Amino acid sequence: MSAMNVTIRPARRDDVRMIVGMLADDHLGKARERLEDPLPASYFRAFDAVANDRNIQLVVAEDGDGKVIGCLQLCILPGISSQGASRALIEDVRVASHQRSRGIGEQLVQWAVAEARAKGCVLVELLTHQTRVDAQRFYARLGFAASHVGMTLRF
């Protein structure tokens, strides 16, 4: 498929169902998300918290028809380490399954890197599950390098 240019814009409350649908569209997300009708209120409470946090940007990618086909969350993390530098954390990068391999994910990540640089971050980090080998190759192609061992404690 050819590369597709998309519009990246802040997510709106009415995008939440599409975002959750993309988050649920793989083996890990199916076990974690609840794509129901109606959508659980917890997703809208979380959207409101994110939308009101000046250090978090939840964005979507729209195709030429205005359909949401991708998403990403960028968190700016101020810190004491590295002489008081901020760093950026990219999370929840997703592209609708029928639109993958068209450059949409790359445009989203490049947008996030540029935004992090503009906000004065000294580095950009992201996490991807160890089973997502294709995602790891994708991020390496974009210049990311494996550096840390991530650990999780779920409640």
VENGI-V685523 format. One record per pair of residues at least 4 apart in sequence whose ideal C-beta (glycine too) atoms are under 8 Angstrom apart, sorted by the first residue. I is the first residue (numbers start at 0). GAP is how many residues later the second one is. D is the distance in whole Angstrom. If there is no record, write none. Layout:
i->(I:I)
gap->(GAP:GAP)
d->(D:D)
This chain:
i->(0:0:1:2:2:3:3:3:3:3:4:4:5:5:5:5:5:5:5:6:6:7:7:7:7:7:7:7:8:8:8:9:9:9:9:10:10:10:10:10:10:10:10:10:12:12:12:12:14:14:14:14:15:15:15:15:15:16:16:16:17:17:17:17:18:18:18:18:18:18:19:19:19:19:19:19:20:20:21:21:21:21:21:22:22:22:22:22:22:23:23:23:23:23:24:24:24:24:24:25:26:26:27:27:27:27:28:33:33:34:35:38:38:40:41:42:43:44:45:46:46:47:48:49:49:49:50:54:54:54:54:55:55:55:55:56:56:56:57:57:57:58:58:58:58:58:58:59:59:59:60:60:60:60:60:60:60:60:60:61:61:61:61:62:62:62:67:68:68:68:68:69:69:69:69:69:69:69:69:70:70:70:70:71:71:71:71:71:71:71:71:71:72:72:72:73:73:73:73:73:73:73:74:74:74:74:75:75:75:75:75:75:76:76:76:76:77:77:78:78:78:78:79:80:81:81:84:84:84:84:85:85:85:85:86:86:86:86:86:86:87:87:87:87:87:87:87:87:87:88:88:88:89:89:89:89:89:90:90:92:92:92:92:92:94:94:94:94:94:94:95:98:99:99:102:103:104:104:105:105:105:106:107:108:108:108:109:109:110:111:111:112:112:113:114:115:115:116:123:124:125:125:126:127:127:127:127:128:131:132:133:134:135:135:136:137:138:139:139:139)
gap->(100:101:100:99:100:59:95:98:99:100:59:102:55:56:57:63:64:98:101:54:55:51:52:53:54:99:100:103:50:51:53:47:48:49:50:4:5:8:36:40:47:48:49:60:31:34:35:38:4:45:53:56:4:23:27:28:31:4:18:22:4:42:50:53:4:39:41:49:52:75:4:13:14:15:19:23:4:14:48:49:72:73:74:6:9:10:48:69:71:5:6:8:9:11:4:5:69:71:72:4:4:104:4:101:103:104:4:5:6:4:4:4:5:4:4:4:4:4:4:4:11:4:4:6:8:23:7:20:21:22:23:17:18:19:20:16:17:58:13:14:15:12:13:14:15:49:52:8:10:11:7:8:9:10:11:34:43:46:47:4:5:6:7:4:6:36:28:26:27:30:35:23:24:25:26:29:34:35:38:21:22:23:37:18:19:20:21:22:36:37:39:40:17:18:19:14:15:16:17:38:41:42:13:14:15:16:10:11:12:40:43:45:9:10:11:12:6:8:5:6:7:8:4:4:5:40:35:36:37:38:33:34:35:36:29:34:35:36:37:38:24:25:27:28:31:33:35:36:37:35:36:37:19:22:34:35:36:35:36:12:15:16:33:42:4:5:7:9:10:13:4:5:4:5:4:4:4:33:4:32:36:4:4:4:30:33:4:32:4:4:12:4:11:4:4:5:8:4:20:23:13:18:23:4:7:8:11:6:4:4:4:4:4:10:4:4:5:4:5:6)
d->(6:5:7:6:4:7:7:4:6:6:8:8:4:6:6:7:7:6:6:7:5:5:7:5:8:7:7:5:6:6:7:7:7:6:8:5:8:7:7:8:4:6:5:7:7:6:8:8:6:5:5:8:6:7:5:6:5:6:8:6:7:7:4:8:6:8:7:7:5:8:6:6:8:6:6:6:6:6:7:6:4:7:6:5:8:5:8:6:6:4:6:8:4:5:6:8:7:8:5:7:7:8:6:6:7:8:5:8:5:7:7:5:7:6:6:6:6:7:6:6:7:6:6:5:5:7:7:6:4:7:7:7:7:5:8:7:5:7:7:8:5:7:6:8:7:7:7:5:7:5:7:6:3:7:8:7:5:7:6:5:6:6:7:5:5:7:8:6:5:5:6:8:6:4:7:7:5:7:5:6:8:5:8:6:8:6:5:8:4:7:8:6:7:4:5:6:7:6:8:5:6:7:7:4:8:7:6:8:6:7:6:7:6:5:7:6:8:5:7:7:7:7:6:7:8:6:8:7:4:8:7:6:5:7:8:5:6:5:7:6:7:8:8:3:7:4:7:5:7:8:5:7:7:5:6:7:4:7:7:6:6:6:7:8:6:5:8:5:5:8:7:6:8:7:6:7:6:7:6:8:6:6:7:6:8:6:6:8:6:6:7:6:6:6:6:4:5:7:8:8:7:7:5:5:5:6:7:8:6:7:6:6:6:8:6:7:4:6:7:8)
